C-alpha cells in the first residue's frame, strides 16, 4: 500500500524533483488556434501543468487520428483528414516512423522549440490503441490487423515522443495521457473487441509510458471505470459527471493505490459556463455524493487535477480562453483549504 507521501506525489518513476499539488489546473490538449506561436503562448500561461497543444483547425493533419498514422506503411491521410488504405501494404510488424517535422506535429514541434527553459511537469496527449484501431477498421482494415497496427503505432510513436521531449525539456517530468473516446463503448454488445482484450491493448500501450513518465487515460464520455482502471493508468482524466457516483468504490480503491483523477469540471459541449460558479457547485456536489458513497474526502482533493471536460480544438479562440480562465479559478478554489474541506461535511 502506498504511503501518504507516495500517493500525493504525481511524478515520473525515480524522480522526485517535480511535485504536483492536488488541485492544479491542466488542459486536455487541442486548441483552436491557427497560429502555432499563439497556441504555445496560451499553453504556457493558462494552466499550472503546462500542456503541449495540438492544432486540428490549423491543419487536419494535427487531428489525433491523422497524427498517429504518420509513418505507417499502407495508410495515406488526405488533405481534410480522410484515410486511404492500401491493404497490400498494411503490415503490423513494419517499422513506425515518427517524423517531428511532419505537419501533424507542428504544435508539438513549436512547443518544444519555445519551452527549452521550462522547469516542472509537462503534459501531452496521444490517441489510444482502441480508438485508433476502430478508425482503421472503419477505413477498411480487418479488425484483427487494425488493432495490431494500432497498438504498435501508439507504442512506437509515444516512445519516440517521450525521448524527444526528454531531450528538449530536460527539466520537465512528463505526464502522458492516451485519449480513448471510443472506450466508452467497450461494454456494449457487438463492440469490436471483448472487454478484456480492450483492457489488455490499452494496458500494453500504457506500459511504454509508465516506466519513464506518469501514464494516464482520458475518455470524454461515460466509460466503464472498472475497465479503465484495470488497464493500469496512474491518472484518470474524465468528465466530472454524476454517473461517476455509481463507481465510487472503484474510485476509492484507485485513489488508495496512489491513482490521481483529472476532473473535467468545465463543460466544453452544450452550454459553456460564463463563470466558475456553476461548475464549482457541480464539482462540490459530485464530491459530496462520492464521499457519501465511501470516498475519502482528503484523497479526492489531494489527488485531483482540474481540467476542461474535453479538448478545445473545435471552439473559437475566445471561448477556449474563457474556458481556461474558468478552469484556473476552479483550480484556485480546490486548492484553497477552507473551501476544499467543505464537502467533507456535506456542505
Phi, psi and omega in degrees: 000129180297145174288169178300321179295318179298317182297323187276358179257120175247092182212167181295151180305133177079002180236127182239011185284338187238095180272133177260125181272139177304137180093357180298151178271149180208154176258173178273311178159300186283142176232158185272004187290149170260346176263120178299317182299317180293321179295317179296319179299317178294318180300322183286340189245350193259345183223156177293317176262112186291136184243129178288126186273154163244151190230075184293339175285328177296318178203133174303340178297340179268005171295155189294327179289311181300319181301320183285341183267357175298132176084011177259128176294139175087001180235127176238130178262124181286175184302326183251020175093001178289156182250135172243127187247130171251095187301329181295337182257355180287123182218112181299340182264358181290150179296145177252128182254128176256107183256099182295342178278352179293152180302335180296338184246027182298314178295317179299311182297317180296322178295312181299324180292330185266344192249023185301333181267004183296137176235128180124183183289145175227139184242141171217164189230147178214150182297147178271168187290332180290312180295319179292318179298319178295323177297319178293319179298317180294335179275357175116002178276132177305145189305313184299319179288320183301316183283329173297315178297318184296312183293325178292320180295315180296315180297316183292313181297315182295323177297315179297317181290323174304315180294318181295318179293318179299323179287318184282329184234071187294344182259017183240130166280144184258139169244116185243122185244127175272128184269116184232067178298331182283350181294342179297341182259004187302324184272359181282144177301138178084004177298152188297337182230149169294147183306319182291329177291318178299317178298317181296319179296316179295319178299320179296325177288321178295330183298329178295326185276318197293343179282341184231352184209170172285126183256126181228169176227135175244132172225119187274002176237169178293123182236164175288106188292329179297322179289317177300315181294324180298336178289343172094027177288155170272336182231130172255128178244111191217150171297141181278075182257153180294342177300339180294338183300324181294343180251026184303321180297317177296319181294320179297316178295324177298315179295318180298329181276003178102005180285154177241155179236126171266110186273115176283084192264350180250117183300138176240000174229157186069207180293119177272129186296156178261347179211179182276354189298306183295311178298328178294314179297320180293319179294316178299319179296319178297314180297322176301316179295321178294321177297318178298332179269004173114001178284143179285120183296327179292318180293323178304318182278314187291332181246043181239149166234158183241127182222166163295164179301313184216185179294165185248014187295338182264358183265179172280161179295323179297317180292321178300317179295322178296315179301318182290329175293317177296319178302317179296322179292319175300316178302316180300319181292319179297323183281350176279116189301318184297318180286321188290336181276353184299321185289346176295336182251012177079017181287000000 
